[in-house]
Amino acid sequence: MAPLFTGSKFGFGLGPLVSSTAFIPDTGTYLNYGWYGGGGGRDSRVDRIDWSNDLATASPRSSINADATNGGGLSSLSYGWFGGGYDAAFDPNGGRSAVSRIDYANDLSGSSTRASTPNSANSRSGGFSNTTYGYWGTGMSGNGGGASSAINRVNFASDLSAPANRTNTYSPYINHTGGASDFSTYGWFAGGQYGGAGGVSGPPISTIYRLTYASDTNALSTRGTLTADGDGQACGNQTYFWVGGKSSPAASSNIERVTFANDLAVATTRGKLTVARRSSGSGNNTYIWWAAGYNGSAQTSIVDRMSYDTDLATSSPRGNLTRNNQAYATNHMTLG
C-alpha cells in the first residue's frame, strides 16, 4: 500500500501522498502513534497512543503552550498544530487565538509558539488539511457574545506568519466541529451547533459543507447531511470520513459515515462507540482510535478502536488517556 497521511478529530486527511517519497522519513517509530492534547479544565497536556500497544494507558508527552478546550488540530507530515479553543473557568467571555506546534519526532520537548489566529473566536473550530495548508473553521469565543464566520488558512511552511482569512461560512454562530479532507482536492465541515454566545441560539445542524482547495476564497458548497443534527467529530481514510458520537443536542454513541465521492447523499449509520460522547478521532490505514470526549455533563478518558472494514460493529475498548478530558487530536503520517 502507498504511504498514507492520516488524522484527527478536527483536522485530518488520509490519502496517497502527492509529494515525492523524499519527504517520507526512512526511519522513526513515531510514525506509529496518535497525539491528543489540551482539553477541559485548563489542560495543556499531550498524550500519545501507541497503536501497536493500544491496550496500555497512553503515554504523557510534551504540553501545548496555552491551556484550552474545544480547539482544533492540524498537521503536516512532521508537525502537529493545536489552535484556538477556550476555557470557561478561566476566560468565560473570550476565546484563545494561540497556536502551538509539536514536533512528532521530538514530542517530549515542549511545543513551540507559532503565529496566532486572527481572532479568538475559535472554540469548537472544525479543521482539515492537505500537504501545504491547514484550515480552521468558525467558532465561538466562550459564552461572551463573540463569534467568527471566518475560515482561516495556515501555511505550514511559514507558520510564523498569521493565518489568512480565506472565506466565510453562512453563520458566525455555528460551531462546525466535524472536519474532513480527501488530502488533495476538498475539505468538509459536517454538522455543528449554536454555542449560545451573547444570547444568540438556534438549533444544531446536520448540513455538510465542502471547500475546494484550489479556489478556497469562494463560498463553501452545500452537500448532503448527517443522519442527525449535532456536534460530532470526524476522522477518515481515502474514501470515507466517519463522525463518532455527539454530546449535543443529546449524547449519542452512533457512528456515521460519509462517502467522499457521494457527498450529496445522507450519511449512513454504522456501528457505535462503547460510550455515548463526542470524541476525538485519529487513525492509520486500518483503524480509527476515538479517544476521550464529553457527553454533555462529564468528560472521559476512554479510548475505542473502530476498524474501517467492520465499521458496522461496536468499537472495541482499548486503553485510556491519562486523564478524563476533551483532548483534541492532530494528524500524523504512517507508512502503510
C-alpha positions as CSV (number, residue, x, y, z in Angstrom):
1,M,0.0,0.0,0.0
2,A,1.2,3.5,-0.7
3,P,2.3,5.8,2.1
4,L,-0.7,7.4,3.8
5,F,-1.4,10.6,5.6
6,T,-3.9,10.3,8.4
7,G,-5.5,12.3,11.0
8,S,-7.8,13.6,13.6
9,K,-10.9,14.8,15.3
10,F,-10.9,18.3,13.9
11,G,-8.4,18.3,11.2
12,F,-7.4,15.3,9.3
13,G,-6.6,13.8,5.9
14,L,-5.9,10.4,4.7
15,G,-4.9,9.6,1.2
16,P,-2.0,8.8,-1.1
17,L,0.9,11.2,-0.8
18,V,1.0,13.7,-3.7
19,S,4.6,14.7,-3.0
20,S,7.9,12.9,-3.6
21,T,8.9,10.0,-1.4
22,A,11.9,12.1,-0.5
23,F,9.7,13.7,2.1
24,I,9.0,10.4,3.8
25,P,11.3,9.6,6.7
26,D,13.1,6.3,6.3
27,T,13.2,5.5,10.0
28,G,11.3,6.5,13.1
29,T,8.9,4.6,15.3
30,Y,7.0,7.8,16.0
31,L,5.0,7.1,12.8
32,N,3.0,4.5,14.7
33,Y,1.4,6.9,17.2
34,G,-1.5,9.3,17.6
35,W,-1.3,12.5,19.6
36,Y,-4.1,14.1,21.7
37,G,-3.7,17.4,23.5
38,G,-5.4,20.1,25.5
39,G,-8.9,19.7,26.9
40,G,-11.2,20.9,29.6
41,G,-10.1,22.3,32.9
42,R,-7.3,24.5,31.6
43,D,-5.3,21.4,30.5
44,S,-2.2,21.7,28.3
45,R,-1.0,18.1,28.4
46,V,-0.4,16.0,25.3
47,D,-0.9,12.2,25.4
48,R,0.3,9.8,22.8
49,I,-1.4,6.5,21.9
50,D,0.9,3.7,20.7
51,W,-1.1,2.0,18.0
52,S,0.9,-1.3,18.4
53,N,0.2,-1.3,22.2
54,D,-3.2,0.4,22.4
55,L,-4.5,-1.6,25.4
56,A,-2.0,0.3,27.6
57,T,-2.7,3.7,29.0
58,A,-1.5,6.5,26.7
59,S,1.9,8.0,27.3
60,P,2.2,11.6,28.6
61,R,4.4,13.6,26.3
62,S,5.0,17.4,26.0
63,S,2.5,20.1,26.5
64,I,0.9,22.8,24.4
65,N,1.6,26.5,25.2
66,A,-1.9,27.5,26.2
67,D,-4.5,25.7,28.3
68,A,-7.6,25.3,26.3
69,T,-10.5,23.1,25.3
70,N,-12.5,22.8,22.1
71,G,-9.8,23.9,19.8
72,G,-8.7,22.3,16.6
73,G,-5.8,20.1,15.5
74,L,-4.0,20.3,12.1
75,S,-0.9,18.6,10.7
76,S,1.8,18.4,8.2
77,L,4.0,15.3,7.7
78,S,6.3,16.2,10.6
79,Y,4.4,18.5,13.0
80,G,1.1,18.9,14.7
81,W,-0.6,22.2,15.4
82,F,-3.1,22.9,18.3
83,G,-5.0,26.1,17.8
84,G,-7.9,28.2,19.3
85,G,-10.3,27.0,22.0
86,Y,-11.3,28.5,25.3
87,D,-11.6,27.6,28.9
88,A,-14.9,28.6,30.5
89,A,-13.4,28.6,34.0
90,F,-10.5,30.9,33.0
91,D,-12.0,33.1,30.3
92,P,-15.8,32.7,30.1
93,N,-16.2,35.8,27.9
94,G,-13.3,35.2,25.5
95,G,-11.5,32.5,23.5
96,R,-8.0,31.7,22.6
97,S,-6.1,32.7,19.5
98,A,-2.8,31.0,20.4
99,V,-1.3,28.3,18.2
100,S,1.2,25.7,19.4
101,R,3.2,23.2,17.3
102,I,4.7,19.9,18.4
103,D,7.4,18.1,16.6
104,Y,6.4,14.4,16.2
105,A,10.0,13.3,16.1
106,N,10.8,15.1,19.4
107,D,7.5,15.1,21.2
108,L,8.9,15.1,24.8
109,S,10.1,18.6,24.2
110,G,7.8,21.5,24.8
111,S,5.7,22.8,21.9
112,S,6.7,26.0,20.1
113,T,4.5,29.0,19.8
114,R,3.6,30.0,16.2
115,A,1.6,32.9,14.8
116,S,-1.8,33.3,16.4
117,T,-5.1,33.1,14.5
118,P,-6.6,36.5,13.5
119,N,-9.4,36.2,16.1
120,S,-10.0,34.4,19.4
121,A,-13.4,33.0,18.3
122,N,-12.1,29.6,17.6
123,S,-13.8,27.4,20.1
124,R,-15.0,24.1,18.5
125,S,-13.4,25.1,15.2
126,G,-13.6,22.3,12.8
127,G,-10.5,21.8,10.6
128,F,-8.8,19.9,7.9
129,S,-5.5,19.9,6.0
130,N,-3.6,18.9,2.9
131,T,0.2,18.8,2.2
132,T,0.6,22.5,2.2
133,Y,-2.1,24.2,4.2
134,G,-4.3,23.7,7.2
135,Y,-7.7,25.3,7.7
136,W,-9.6,26.2,10.9
137,G,-13.3,26.9,10.6
138,T,-15.8,29.0,12.5
139,G,-16.2,29.1,16.2
140,M,-17.2,30.9,19.4
141,S,-15.2,32.9,21.9
142,G,-16.5,31.4,25.0
143,N,-20.0,32.5,26.1
144,G,-19.4,36.2,25.9
145,G,-21.0,37.0,22.6
146,G,-18.0,36.9,20.3
147,A,-18.1,34.7,17.2
148,S,-16.4,34.3,13.9
149,S,-17.6,33.1,10.5
150,A,-14.1,33.1,9.1
151,I,-12.2,30.1,7.7
152,N,-8.5,30.7,8.4
153,R,-5.7,29.1,6.5
154,V,-2.2,28.5,7.9
155,N,0.7,27.9,5.5
156,F,2.7,25.1,7.1
157,A,6.0,26.3,5.6
158,S,5.6,29.8,7.1
159,D,3.6,29.3,10.2
160,L,5.2,32.3,12.0
161,S,3.0,34.4,9.7
162,A,-0.6,34.9,10.8
163,P,-3.1,32.6,9.3
164,A,-5.1,34.3,6.5
165,N,-8.9,34.6,6.2
166,R,-9.9,32.8,3.0
167,T,-13.7,32.6,3.0
168,N,-16.6,32.6,5.4
169,T,-19.5,30.4,6.4
170,Y,-23.1,31.5,6.4
171,S,-23.3,32.0,10.1
172,P,-20.7,33.1,12.7
173,Y,-22.6,31.3,15.5
174,I,-22.3,27.7,14.3
175,N,-19.5,25.6,15.7
176,H,-18.5,23.3,12.9
177,T,-16.9,20.5,14.9
178,G,-16.5,17.8,12.3
179,G,-13.7,18.4,9.8
180,A,-12.6,16.1,7.0
181,S,-10.3,16.0,3.9
182,D,-9.5,13.9,0.9
183,F,-6.0,15.4,1.2
184,S,-5.8,16.7,-2.4
185,T,-9.0,18.4,-3.6
186,Y,-11.6,19.1,-0.9
187,G,-12.2,19.6,2.7
188,W,-15.5,19.2,4.5
189,F,-17.3,20.6,7.6
190,A,-20.0,18.3,9.0
191,G,-22.7,19.3,11.4
192,G,-22.4,21.8,14.3
193,Q,-24.4,23.7,16.8
194,Y,-25.0,27.2,18.2
195,G,-23.0,28.0,21.3
196,G,-25.4,30.4,22.8
197,A,-22.9,33.3,22.7
198,G,-24.4,36.6,23.7
199,G,-27.8,35.1,24.0
200,V,-27.8,34.0,20.3
201,S,-29.1,30.5,20.0
202,G,-30.6,28.2,17.4
203,P,-31.0,24.5,16.5
204,P,-28.0,22.2,15.9
205,I,-27.4,21.4,12.2
206,S,-26.7,18.3,10.2
207,T,-25.6,20.0,7.0
208,I,-22.3,19.1,5.3
209,Y,-20.3,21.9,3.6
210,R,-17.3,21.5,1.2
211,L,-14.4,23.7,0.5
212,T,-12.3,23.4,-2.7
213,Y,-8.6,23.8,-2.0
214,A,-7.8,25.3,-5.5
215,S,-10.5,28.0,-5.0
216,D,-10.6,28.5,-1.3
217,T,-11.7,32.1,-1.4
218,N,-15.1,31.0,-2.9
219,A,-18.1,30.3,-0.8
220,L,-18.5,26.8,0.6
221,S,-20.6,24.3,-1.4
222,T,-23.6,22.8,0.4
223,R,-23.6,19.0,0.1
224,G,-25.6,16.3,1.9
225,T,-26.5,15.9,5.6
226,L,-25.6,13.7,8.6
227,T,-28.4,11.4,9.8
228,A,-28.8,13.6,12.9
229,D,-28.1,17.2,14.0
230,G,-25.3,17.8,16.4
231,D,-21.6,18.3,17.3
232,G,-19.8,15.1,16.3
233,Q,-16.2,14.9,15.3
234,A,-14.6,13.4,12.3
235,C,-11.8,11.1,11.0
236,G,-11.3,9.1,7.9
237,N,-9.4,7.2,5.2
238,Q,-9.0,7.7,1.4
239,T,-12.7,7.0,0.6
240,Y,-14.8,8.0,3.6
241,F,-15.0,10.0,6.7
242,W,-16.7,9.0,9.9
243,V,-18.3,11.1,12.6
244,G,-18.0,9.5,16.0
245,G,-20.7,10.2,18.6
246,K,-22.2,13.5,19.8
247,S,-22.7,15.4,23.0
248,S,-25.4,17.8,21.8
249,P,-28.4,18.1,21.5
250,A,-28.2,14.7,23.3
251,A,-25.3,12.4,23.9
252,S,-25.1,9.7,21.3
253,S,-22.7,6.7,20.6
254,N,-23.8,6.4,16.9
255,I,-21.1,6.5,14.2
256,E,-22.0,7.9,10.8
257,R,-20.1,7.6,7.5
258,V,-19.9,10.0,4.6
259,T,-18.6,8.9,1.2
260,F,-16.3,11.5,-0.4
261,A,-17.5,10.6,-4.0
262,N,-21.1,10.7,-3.0
263,D,-21.2,13.6,-0.5
264,L,-24.6,14.9,-1.7
265,A,-26.3,11.8,-0.1
266,V,-27.4,11.5,3.5
267,A,-24.7,9.9,5.7
268,T,-25.2,6.2,6.6
269,T,-25.4,5.0,10.2
270,R,-22.7,2.4,11.0
271,G,-21.6,1.0,14.4
272,K,-21.4,2.6,17.8
273,L,-18.8,3.8,20.4
274,T,-18.7,1.9,23.6
275,V,-19.9,5.1,25.5
276,A,-22.1,7.9,24.2
277,R,-19.9,11.0,23.8
278,R,-18.3,13.5,21.4
279,S,-14.9,12.0,20.9
280,S,-11.6,12.8,19.1
281,G,-10.6,10.6,16.2
282,S,-7.2,9.7,14.9
283,G,-6.2,6.8,12.7
284,N,-3.9,4.8,10.4
285,N,-4.8,2.9,7.3
286,T,-6.7,0.2,9.3
287,Y,-8.3,1.7,12.3
288,I,-9.6,4.9,14.0
289,W,-9.0,5.4,17.7
290,W,-11.8,7.5,19.2
291,A,-10.2,9.0,22.3
292,A,-11.6,10.7,25.4
293,G,-14.6,13.0,25.0
294,Y,-17.6,14.7,26.5
295,N,-21.2,13.6,26.9
296,G,-22.8,16.9,27.8
297,S,-22.1,16.8,31.5
298,A,-18.9,14.8,32.1
299,Q,-15.6,14.1,30.4
300,T,-14.0,10.7,29.9
301,S,-10.6,9.1,29.2
302,I,-11.9,6.1,27.3
303,V,-10.3,5.0,24.0
304,D,-12.3,3.0,21.5
305,R,-10.9,1.5,18.3
306,M,-13.0,1.2,15.1
307,S,-12.0,-1.0,12.1
308,Y,-12.7,0.5,8.7
309,D,-13.5,-2.9,7.4
310,T,-16.0,-3.8,10.1
311,D,-17.5,-0.3,10.9
312,L,-21.0,-1.7,11.5
313,A,-19.7,-3.4,14.7
314,T,-19.5,-1.7,18.1
315,S,-16.0,-0.2,18.5
316,S,-13.5,-2.2,20.7
317,P,-12.5,-0.7,24.1
318,R,-8.7,-0.2,24.3
319,G,-6.6,1.7,26.9
320,N,-7.3,5.1,28.3
321,L,-5.8,8.6,28.1
322,T,-4.0,9.7,31.2
323,R,-7.0,11.8,32.3
324,N,-10.7,12.5,31.8
325,N,-10.8,15.2,29.1
326,Q,-11.9,16.6,25.8
327,A,-8.5,16.3,24.3
328,Y,-8.3,17.2,20.6
329,A,-6.1,15.3,18.2
330,T,-3.6,16.3,15.5
331,N,-2.9,14.4,12.3
332,H,0.1,12.2,11.6
333,M,1.6,10.2,8.8
334,T,2.1,6.4,8.8
335,L,3.8,4.1,6.4
336,G,1.2,1.6,5.3
